[in-house]
């Protein structure tokens, strides 16, 4: 996968999620274990987030790397205790947080086939 933002988003999804037994999803799994339809859905969400930001006059990449945007988009949209708002970006962090939360929550889980799915 060539997209740095997507890779960071998927890695963060695995890192911050657990299975039904409380085991971290990144324990023995990588972004290559994410189901293709979930990768496509994640990319669509990222594209939508960037498009939304652009329409609102926000440049998510002005003070952040592509990886930071992917990581923080996952954390912020899911209400984790970290994200865009805590990077010391001031107004930009608030705007990015507001934009991310418009996308609602997404959850990662392991399917019967062993692949990771995002809802």
VMD Tcl script that draws the C-alpha trace (Angstrom):
set ca {
  {0.00 0.00 0.00}
  {1.49 3.28 -1.09}
  {-0.69 5.79 0.68}
  {1.03 6.96 3.87}
  {-2.18 8.40 5.32}
  {-4.09 5.16 4.70}
  {-1.30 3.02 6.12}
  {-1.16 5.10 9.31}
  {-4.97 5.07 9.62}
  {-5.09 1.27 9.34}
  {-2.13 0.77 11.69}
  {-3.79 3.01 14.26}
  {-7.06 1.08 13.89}
  {-5.22 -2.15 14.70}
  {-3.14 -0.61 17.49}
  {-6.12 0.99 19.26}
  {-8.57 -1.91 18.91}
  {-9.00 -5.24 20.65}
  {-10.74 -8.48 19.83}
  {-13.59 -10.04 21.84}
  {-11.08 -11.37 24.38}
  {-9.35 -8.01 24.87}
  {-6.28 -8.89 22.82}
  {-4.81 -6.05 20.71}
  {-5.65 -6.43 17.03}
  {-2.07 -5.55 16.11}
  {-0.78 -8.56 18.04}
  {0.35 -10.78 15.17}
  {-1.54 -8.75 12.56}
  {-0.60 -5.94 10.22}
  {-2.37 -3.64 7.80}
  {-2.04 -6.42 5.23}
  {-4.56 -8.42 7.25}
  {-7.29 -5.82 6.71}
  {-10.00 -7.04 4.33}
  {-9.91 -5.40 0.87}
  {-13.41 -3.95 1.19}
  {-12.44 -2.36 4.50}
  {-9.31 -0.87 2.93}
  {-11.48 0.63 0.20}
  {-13.93 1.96 2.77}
  {-11.10 3.47 4.84}
  {-9.67 5.16 1.76}
  {-13.09 6.57 0.91}
  {-13.40 7.95 4.45}
  {-9.94 9.51 4.27}
  {-10.68 11.03 0.87}
  {-13.98 12.32 2.22}
  {-12.27 13.83 5.26}
  {-9.67 15.59 3.13}
  {-12.35 16.82 0.72}
  {-14.48 18.08 3.62}
  {-11.49 19.91 5.08}
  {-10.68 21.46 1.71}
  {-14.27 22.67 1.31}
  {-14.07 24.22 4.78}
  {-10.76 25.93 3.97}
  {-8.72 23.65 6.24}
  {-5.41 22.15 5.12}
  {-4.84 19.05 7.28}
  {-1.30 18.74 5.93}
  {-0.19 22.30 6.72}
  {1.34 21.36 10.10}
  {1.05 17.56 10.09}
  {2.62 14.72 8.15}
  {0.49 12.36 6.08}
  {1.01 9.71 8.75}
  {-0.10 12.02 11.56}
  {-3.28 12.89 9.66}
  {-4.16 9.20 9.18}
  {-3.38 8.33 12.80}
  {-5.28 11.28 14.27}
  {-8.26 10.88 11.94}
  {-8.82 7.35 13.31}
  {-8.34 8.41 16.94}
  {-10.44 11.58 16.73}
  {-13.40 10.14 14.82}
  {-13.62 7.37 17.41}
  {-13.41 9.58 20.48}
  {-10.12 8.24 21.81}
  {-8.27 10.30 24.41}
  {-5.86 11.66 21.82}
  {-6.10 13.14 18.36}
  {-5.93 16.36 16.43}
  {-6.92 18.49 19.42}
  {-3.96 17.53 21.58}
  {-1.09 18.28 19.20}
  {-0.78 21.91 20.23}
  {-2.23 23.13 16.93}
  {-4.70 25.54 18.50}
  {-7.51 26.54 16.14}
  {-6.31 24.16 13.41}
  {-6.51 21.24 15.84}
  {-10.04 22.21 16.84}
  {-11.15 22.52 13.21}
  {-9.61 19.16 12.29}
  {-11.25 17.55 15.31}
  {-14.63 18.99 14.39}
  {-14.21 17.76 10.81}
  {-13.17 14.25 11.90}
  {-16.13 13.80 14.24}
  {-18.57 14.44 11.38}
  {-17.55 11.01 10.05}
  {-18.86 9.14 13.08}
  {-17.30 6.12 14.72}
  {-15.65 3.19 13.00}
  {-14.81 -0.09 14.70}
  {-12.30 -2.80 13.85}
  {-12.99 -6.49 14.40}
  {-11.68 -9.86 13.27}
  {-13.99 -11.82 11.01}
  {-14.40 -15.59 10.90}
  {-11.94 -15.62 8.01}
  {-9.22 -14.03 10.17}
  {-9.30 -10.77 8.24}
  {-9.77 -7.44 10.02}
  {-12.89 -5.52 9.10}
  {-13.79 -1.89 9.74}
  {-17.40 -0.91 10.24}
}
mol new
graphics top color blue
foreach p $ca { graphics top sphere $p radius 0.5 }
foreach p [lrange $ca 0 end-1] q [lrange $ca 1 end] { graphics top cylinder $p $q radius 0.2 }
display resetview
